[in-house]
């Protein structure tokens, strides 16, 4: 069963606009969440994380929001830039400090100049 | 370059052959992970080490797969009697939770194609 779901396989956004990537999870034991960015033929690169004690974490152009009651998180990128075009993976772990991650299937973001 | 290093980056092998991948983690990272990623999927956890001890193995890691980290530094992942279903990107990652870092850093991956 897919415990971390990214239901949008792809997303296209105009340069300068906001990109919103969504992720849902089913395992209530997950309490630490991460977003990774991946270019073709490269390994995933860490972007931003959030623990379940928070509902928002911000780092520059990237903000992650967590809604625990809905088991939903989202990544906002604003403003979107052409270099943001990549596949974005949502990941979760069962308790803070256990980095065994469960990944979603990814969303391919394309920024249109 | 002080990131996670993997080699070879690409390997094409015939079905039934054995292959071995090597991973050099970030220096002083005591945790090392192996993940596998197939097309259209996210990375899937295979196994991880705390120093030289292998602490957890996924059920994805069949008995044809063996991972070692003999001195708590680099690690190898060997696949025996390869099958076409083994074709994937094998990702190594490392982290340093004792140093306060909870983030896993990935290498660039090793592509395996079994023909």
Interface residues (C-beta under 8 A of the other chain):
Chain A: X4 X32 X34 X36 X41 X42 X43 X44 X45 X46 X49 X89 X91 X96 X97 X99 X100 X101 X102 X103 X104 X105 X106
Chain B: X4 X31 X33 X40 X41 X42 X43 X44 X45 X48 X56 X91 X93 X95 X97 X102 X103 X104 X105 X106 X107 X108 X109 X111
